[in-house]
Amino acid sequence: MRREENSDYPFKAVREVLVNALIHRDYQIQGSEVHVDMFDDRMEIVSPGGMINGSRIQDLNLKHVPSMRRNEIISDIFGRLHYMDRRGSGIQRILSAYTDFVEQPIFYSDDTVFLATLPNRGIATPKSPLQSEKSPLQSEKSPLQNKESNIIKKWNEKGINKIFRGQTTKKLLEFYMRYSSKYSFNRNLLANFLEIAPNSASKIIQKCREIGIMRMEKRGVYFFTDLG
């Protein structure tokens, strides 16, 4: 008999989008600003500047978006204030707030803008029990799981299981799935992701380079090796 308050928009998702808009926007675009637009069925948050590496968010796997920061100092300050997760897993938290709904958040970017659209949960369509249940086909390994297994197999052939514990290898695999062999990273990104000191991250990178699963493009810039 008591009133239950259910917000139209999940607080954590809205906070995540707003924080990302302030942290990752391009402050060199003069006369621009972050916009929050409210509609009957959605909320749109627009920030100046696209993806820092030139890619388009709509072309990427949202579960494995590389964590690349345009404004390192602002990112560090927001991280210290606990307004953001240093692992760069914000999109996952946004999506998890809509797991029970048919309508899902939409992300779009080009060279000059990044747009995040959050559906209004008050009028969104709830998923039916059949949509929420896993089908027999879903219980089999997905292409993504097969890819992860293949990567681990190749890494073990290189000897990663002889220098790292299983948990460390698992976290390195998660890091690889974000960057693959296409995007560069540095020791600070790896340190933040693993929640370790930068010097410890440097040691891990060095060991990975020794067995051939990472390579240095130039001083301080690294890539995972494409093992085919």
C-alpha positions in Angstrom: 0.0 0.0 0.0 3.0 2.3 0.1 4.0 4.5 -2.7 7.1 3.4 -4.7 9.2 6.0 -6.5 10.5 4.8 -9.9 12.5 7.4 -11.9 12.0 7.7 -15.6 15.7 7.8 -16.0 18.2 5.7 -14.0 20.3 8.0 -11.8 23.6 6.2 -12.4 23.1 6.1 -16.1 22.4 9.9 -16.3 25.3 10.7 -14.0 27.6 8.5 -16.2 26.6 10.2 -19.4 26.9 13.7 -18.0 30.3 13.0 -16.4 31.6 11.5 -19.7 30.3 14.5 -21.6 32.2 16.9 -19.3 35.4 14.8 -19.2 35.7 13.8 -22.8 34.3 16.8 -24.7 36.6 18.8 -27.0 37.2 22.1 -25.1 39.1 23.5 -28.2 35.8 23.9 -30.1 35.0 27.5 -29.4 31.4 28.5 -28.6 30.3 25.0 -27.9 28.8 23.4 -24.8 27.2 20.3 -23.4 23.5 20.2 -24.1 20.8 18.1 -22.2 17.5 17.9 -24.1 14.4 16.4 -22.6 11.6 14.9 -24.8 8.6 12.8 -23.9 10.2 9.5 -24.7 13.9 10.2 -24.3 16.8 12.3 -22.9 19.6 13.4 -25.2 23.0 14.5 -24.0 25.2 16.1 -26.7 28.9 17.0 -26.2 31.3 18.7 -28.6 34.0 16.4 -30.2 33.8 12.9 -31.4 35.9 9.8 -30.5 39.5 10.8 -29.9 40.9 8.1 -32.2 38.6 9.1 -35.0 36.4 6.0 -34.9 32.6 6.2 -34.6 30.9 4.8 -31.5 28.0 3.3 -33.6 30.5 1.1 -35.5 32.0 -0.4 -32.3 31.0 -3.3 -30.1 29.6 -1.4 -27.1 30.9 -4.1 -24.7 34.5 -3.4 -25.8 34.9 0.3 -26.4 38.5 1.4 -25.9 39.0 3.8 -22.9 40.8 6.8 -24.5 40.9 10.1 -22.7 41.1 13.4 -24.4 41.6 15.4 -21.1 43.9 13.4 -18.8 43.9 16.0 -16.0 40.1 16.4 -15.9 39.7 12.6 -16.0 42.1 12.2 -13.1 40.3 14.8 -11.0 36.9 13.2 -11.6 38.4 9.8 -10.8 39.8 11.1 -7.5 36.4 12.6 -6.6 34.8 9.2 -7.3 32.6 10.5 -10.1 33.9 8.1 -12.6 35.2 4.5 -12.6 38.9 4.5 -13.7 38.4 1.3 -15.6 36.4 3.0 -18.3 33.4 0.7 -18.0 30.8 3.5 -18.0 28.9 2.3 -21.1 28.4 -1.1 -19.5 26.7 0.6 -16.4 24.5 2.6 -18.7 23.4 -0.5 -20.6 22.8 -2.5 -17.5 20.2 0.0 -16.3 18.1 -1.0 -19.3 18.4 -4.8 -19.3 14.7 -5.2 -18.6 13.5 -3.0 -21.5 13.1 -3.4 -25.2 14.3 0.2 -25.9 18.0 0.6 -25.3 20.4 3.6 -25.0 21.7 4.8 -28.4 25.2 6.2 -28.9 26.3 8.2 -32.0 29.4 10.1 -32.8 31.1 11.8 -35.8 34.1 14.2 -36.1 32.4 17.0 -34.1 29.8 15.6 -31.8 29.0 12.8 -29.4 25.4 12.0 -28.7 23.9 9.7 -26.0 20.2 9.0 -26.0 18.5 7.5 -22.9 15.0 6.1 -23.3 12.3 7.2 -20.8 11.7 4.0 -18.7 8.3 5.3 -17.7 7.0 4.7 -21.2 9.5 2.1 -22.4 8.4 -1.4 -23.3 9.3 -4.0 -20.6 10.8 -7.2 -21.9 8.6 -10.3 -21.7 9.7 -13.3 -19.7 10.5 -15.1 -23.0 12.7 -12.3 -24.1 14.6 -12.3 -20.8 15.2 -16.1 -20.8 18.1 -17.5 -22.6 17.4 -19.7 -25.6 19.2 -23.1 -26.1 21.4 -21.4 -28.7 22.5 -18.8 -26.2 23.8 -21.4 -23.9 26.4 -22.3 -26.5 29.6 -20.4 -26.9 29.1 -17.1 -28.6 31.6 -15.9 -31.3 33.0 -13.5 -28.7 33.7 -16.3 -26.3 35.3 -18.3 -29.0 37.5 -15.4 -29.8 38.6 -15.0 -26.2 39.3 -18.7 -26.0 41.4 -18.5 -29.1 43.4 -15.5 -27.8 44.1 -17.3 -24.5 45.3 -20.4 -26.4 47.7 -18.3 -28.4 48.9 -16.4 -25.4 49.6 -19.7 -23.6 51.6 -20.9 -26.6 53.7 -17.8 -26.0 54.1 -18.7 -22.4 51.9 -16.2 -20.6 50.7 -18.9 -18.2 54.3 -19.3 -17.0 54.8 -15.6 -16.0 51.3 -14.5 -14.8 48.6 -15.8 -12.5 45.3 -16.8 -14.0 43.6 -13.7 -12.6 46.1 -11.4 -14.1 45.8 -13.1 -17.5 42.0 -12.8 -17.3 42.3 -9.0 -16.7 44.8 -8.6 -19.5 42.3 -10.4 -21.8 39.6 -7.9 -20.8 42.0 -5.1 -21.5 42.8 -6.7 -24.9 39.1 -7.0 -25.8 38.8 -3.2 -25.3 41.9 -2.3 -27.5 42.6 -5.4 -29.6 45.5 -4.8 -31.9 44.0 -1.7 -33.5 44.3 0.9 -30.7 47.2 2.1 -28.7 47.5 2.4 -25.0 50.0 3.5 -22.4 51.1 2.3 -19.0 48.7 4.7 -17.2 45.7 3.3 -19.0 46.7 -0.2 -18.1 47.5 0.8 -14.5 44.0 2.4 -14.1 42.3 -0.7 -15.6 44.2 -3.2 -13.4 44.1 -0.8 -10.4 47.8 -1.0 -9.9 50.7 1.4 -9.7 52.1 2.7 -13.1 55.5 1.1 -12.3 53.8 -2.3 -11.9 52.0 -1.8 -15.2 55.3 -1.1 -16.8 56.7 -4.4 -15.6 53.7 -6.2 -17.0 54.1 -4.5 -20.3 57.8 -5.4 -20.4 57.0 -9.1 -19.7 54.3 -9.1 -22.4 56.7 -7.6 -24.9 59.3 -10.2 -24.0 57.0 -13.0 -25.0 55.6 -11.2 -28.0 52.0 -10.4 -27.1 52.7 -6.6 -26.9 54.8 -4.3 -28.9 56.1 -0.7 -28.6 55.2 1.6 -31.4 57.2 4.5 -29.9 58.3 5.4 -26.4 55.3 5.1 -24.1 52.9 4.0 -26.8 52.0 0.3 -27.0 49.9 -2.1 -29.0 48.8 -5.7 -28.6 50.4 -7.9 -31.1 48.1 -9.3 -33.8 48.6 -13.1 -33.5 46.2 -13.8 -36.4 
